[in-house]
């Protein structure tokens, strides 16, 4: 099958018969090459290859490589997998027992911590009891890091509040009546306050790597209605943010009323709430009046109900009630989300306007804001006064009810828990814990996503800013975890607190993840590279490779011959 | 009588006399020669500064108020403009050109200068970006290269605390921007009545942007009155010049079509008038028009929302003899002029009537319409040819009998590189042509040279234009070559150069001429189209492929020269592959030949030729493998 593979191709014509070629004429062979020329040629080929491999290739790799700053990938993954932090929430309780003997207080404290500490396996809160050390009245301001102060009024004259308990609205203080002295009773009262908090925290943690199996036990015991209500609360709540812009708008179907006493109304109903919430976020307030506000064409519009003499707005229309195309509810500029509160005054001929089925005039749009309809009842309203300004201006009393509703909607839009209903301070503290946890979780997952992204896409450049942001984020998330465990929830002069640190960590991680210069390069397609390299490397590469192959083959042959010869 | 006098006063005077109502609106209509109509809409709203600081808004638009507060803007002027004001036939510009912009978008604002230059630039960028979102315009493209800081051309209109200290003026232009409906809609949304009632109901995108000349402006400035709290005032204006005949074409057939021959009105006195030639006859007298026909709708309702707003809504500036009818609700009355100002007739919209319409019949008026002469005529062109160099040529013509001082401002893009040493300002009197041109020395000159891709040129000249003379201003420039990615998709269209802005300064108080204005006025030239050398955009790949091929060719031949051995052609040994191929071909031929021989006895002789072909084929294969070294074939060996 292979008759031609003779050396040097001397007599190869035997394949198709020597008869075709004139016999006797030998094919001339080239003279044997001097060893020196051979060596020179091999040196040339070798030096070309050395230049290509040692100079060209590194140069090429260096000029086309993308800069990737080194990231602490393993730490990031630890956070994403929930290994870096064992989430516990310190819950220091201070016990005040005016008129009690010292030993009795210490004993009660010991009993209480034994009772609360054995609060089942699912407890996320670490209770510590600090028995009060002074009896003076009134109470000195609570020390730092006290989540709850319990005051026992056992020494008070009996009969005032026997077995009752009440919370102080502005502060986290629980007053217990004179009938409650036993550790078990006190523990029950405390639990009543803390169990919703535990449930809410477990809800936030559920489904994340931080939810250790022990929390799941608590989850199983939790009633389904709790979960549903937490779901509902979660769905309508705005994303945690350092700044919220509250925008109060008066939309009027015709051109009257064209003014409202909003400054007075805000000062009376919204400003106190906003002050109380200022430990969570900053709030800015803007107001506007818009005349000639028409319904969106996408809704059917109200229909007149003869029986009740009211205009009914169908339930399906509520979602399209706010005419986003025409009503200037543009989001605020700058950072933060805008919470819109819309007060709609229908035209006189469409008044009173109510929601069908319920007959209500107020509804909440999840993660957007609240809407209220104000029906000015025809000509007999106080608005139809003698002075022209009274006709065109809504007074603060007209706005009372609406503003109360808006304040209530604001609390649910920023996710304030409804329990314990007695104390706003405790509710805010609970929200602070939940927020810090949620931010910490989202930061952890963002860091994990960034780590996976960097791993998956080897082409994307990682600028130094990303590395810096990741470092900042990791530092703050670590601090947030420590703060949670130590019970430093709110911001102090020296410390950002758990919430502040979690917020800083979240912002830094988002900044790292959404670094614009990283995104652009991902879409640089490989086809472009081929188009650029082929015209250059093709014609240059082929002679180089062929020469290399030939020379190495001949070298190999000569070595083999030498070996054979010796 | 008192009311009548009030109504007769021009709107500007009224707002100065009375305490400012929180909101007022006004429409001024004036027919222009040759069948055009000027309509100037003016909407003024204000808010007290304390309400602005605490962000409580009533008639002042909240969306704009927020932006101004966020970006630390003290005074804002924003313009959207389209078309050209024909001052040869239409006379002087409305509002002295102060509410007018250059073609495209123009913005200038006084910003808080606290924090130094970077802080101001950040505020400016935040302002233009937010306004870009609010007005659906490409204002966000106003970056450092399109921003200048004029010195003489603008002065704050508002009354600022501290005498205007601590603020900085920035000016940006976007001559390429096409102003259209998407800019008008957000503009109308800022109004309290949103185009649903009052004179703003006439503003319809189809009509406004069908105009021959159109400019929209937004001006925000603080206004203080003695004994009152300072207020922040927003003035929105829309000025349009409509072709009456074109605007009145019916809605159901909006496409302009040529008229049938029978309907053409020809000037039969022309010598060439025939059945197939027609010289259009000049229209006699004034055209008939009405608001509802021109704007497609009558005025709907009224927008009297503020207390103390007693001014009239519409004023009509026509000759005293012109018949004007007002249809308000069902009633129909003739409008006559009041008081001293005989050319202006005023209407206050009724609060009860649903529709108000004004109609004027066709009429022949003997009295020539009064028209004010513009302070200056200006035009600007690019001269020269080729893609490398060009020149700018501006003609400023002063028709008046007194000299005028002007500020001439140009903000040029960086890719137009002017040579200031070629700047020449020559003046020659209009009356006598044989006098030689005399050079004019600018009183002051501010010039900021361009930096490539960072800053445009800013040129400001303070000039005196002699009486009744024409001043020509020329300079040469180079056209820069842009980078591949800096070209827009329509690169061959050319690049827009922003209009020059001319501020005509009021004459000095000791001037003797009596009837001059005491206010300065503005005019702008048209924008220019600058053709730049445009590359072939497949160039990068062509260059890559061409250079690669050349390099590979050079490399291949040198490499082969170095590495190959040269022998005689007959000494070339046959390569193993060639032999293998030749063998296979020979076998096949042998088989085919055998078959043929079996079929037809004596069919022989094709075999030899076949072998030769086989060798040739093998040689070709080798030649191909050796790439660029084709020149040495036949003499080379491995």
Contacts between the chains, C-beta under 8 A, distances in Angstrom:
chain1	res1	chain2	res2	distance
A	3	B	583	7.4
A	4	B	576	7.1
A	4	B	579	4.2
A	4	B	580	6.3
A	4	B	583	5.8
A	5	B	576	6.4
A	8	B	573	6.0
A	9	B	573	4.3
A	9	B	574	4.7
A	9	B	575	7.3
A	9	B	576	7.2
A	9	B	579	6.5
A	12	B	574	5.8
A	12	B	579	5.0
A	15	B	579	7.2
A	15	B	582	7.1
A	15	B	583	4.3
A	15	B	586	6.3
A	16	B	582	7.3
A	16	B	583	6.8
A	16	B	586	3.6
A	16	B	587	7.8
A	16	B	590	7.4
A	16	B	607	7.9
A	16	B	611	5.9
A	20	B	607	7.2
A	20	B	608	5.6
A	20	B	611	6.0
A	27	B	570	7.3
A	28	B	568	7.2
A	28	B	570	5.5
A	28	B	571	5.1
A	29	B	571	6.3
A	29	B	573	7.1
A	30	B	565	7.7
A	30	B	567	4.1
A	30	B	568	7.4
A	30	B	571	4.3
A	30	B	572	7.9
A	30	B	573	7.4
A	30	B	637	6.3
A	33	B	565	6.7
A	37	B	565	7.4
A	41	B	562	7.8
A	41	B	563	5.8
A	41	B	565	7.5
A	44	B	562	5.1
A	44	B	563	5.8
A	45	B	563	6.0
A	48	B	559	7.0
A	247	B	62	7.8
A	249	B	62	7.9
A	255	B	192	7.9
A	255	B	193	7.1
A	255	B	197	7.0
A	255	B	303	7.3
A	255	B	305	5.4
A	258	B	58	7.1
A	258	B	59	8.0
A	258	B	192	7.7
A	258	B	305	5.2
A	259	B	58	5.8
A	262	B	56	6.2
A	263	B	54	7.4
A	263	B	56	6.1
A	284	B	55	7.4
A	285	B	54	7.9
A	285	B	55	6.8
A	286	B	55	4.0
A	286	B	56	7.4
A	286	B	57	7.2
A	286	B	62	6.0
A	286	B	65	7.9
A	286	B	66	6.4
A	287	B	55	7.0
A	287	B	56	4.7
A	287	B	57	6.5
A	287	B	62	7.7
A	288	B	57	4.5
A	288	B	58	7.6
A	288	B	61	7.9
A	288	B	62	3.8
A	289	B	57	7.0
A	289	B	58	4.8
A	289	B	59	7.5
A	290	B	192	7.8
A	290	B	194	7.9
A	291	B	192	5.2
A	291	B	193	6.3
A	291	B	194	7.5
A	291	B	305	6.4
A	292	B	192	7.8
A	292	B	193	5.6
A	292	B	194	5.2
A	292	B	196	4.4
A	292	B	197	6.4
A	294	B	196	7.6
A	326	B	189	7.3
A	326	B	194	7.5
A	328	B	61	7.1
A	328	B	62	6.8
A	328	B	63	5.3
A	328	B	189	5.5
A	328	B	190	7.9
A	330	B	63	5.0
A	330	B	133	7.9
A	330	B	134	7.2
A	332	B	66	6.0
A	333	B	66	6.1
A	333	B	67	6.1
A	333	B	70	5.0
A	333	B	126	7.5
A	333	B	130	5.2
A	334	B	70	5.8
A	388	B	307	6.5
A	389	B	307	6.9
A	392	B	307	7.6
A	531	B	541	6.6
A	531	B	544	7.8
A	532	B	544	5.6
A	535	B	544	6.5
A	535	B	545	4.6
A	535	B	548	3.6
A	535	B	549	6.1
A	535	B	552	7.5
A	536	B	544	7.6
A	536	B	547	8.0
A	536	B	548	3.7
A	536	B	551	6.6
A	536	B	552	6.6
A	538	B	552	7.4
A	539	B	548	7.5
A	539	B	549	7.0
A	539	B	552	3.1
A	539	B	553	7.2
A	539	B	555	7.6
A	539	B	556	6.1
A	539	B	627	6.0
A	539	B	628	6.1
A	540	B	551	7.2
A	540	B	552	5.0
A	540	B	555	5.2
A	540	B	556	7.2
A	542	B	625	7.8
A	542	B	627	5.1
A	543	B	555	7.8
A	543	B	556	5.3
A	543	B	559	5.4
A	543	B	560	6.4
A	543	B	626	7.3
A	543	B	627	5.2
A	543	B	628	7.2
A	543	B	629	7.1
A	544	B	559	7.1
A	546	B	625	6.8
A	546	B	626	7.5
A	547	B	559	7.1
A	547	B	563	5.0
A	550	B	638	5.6
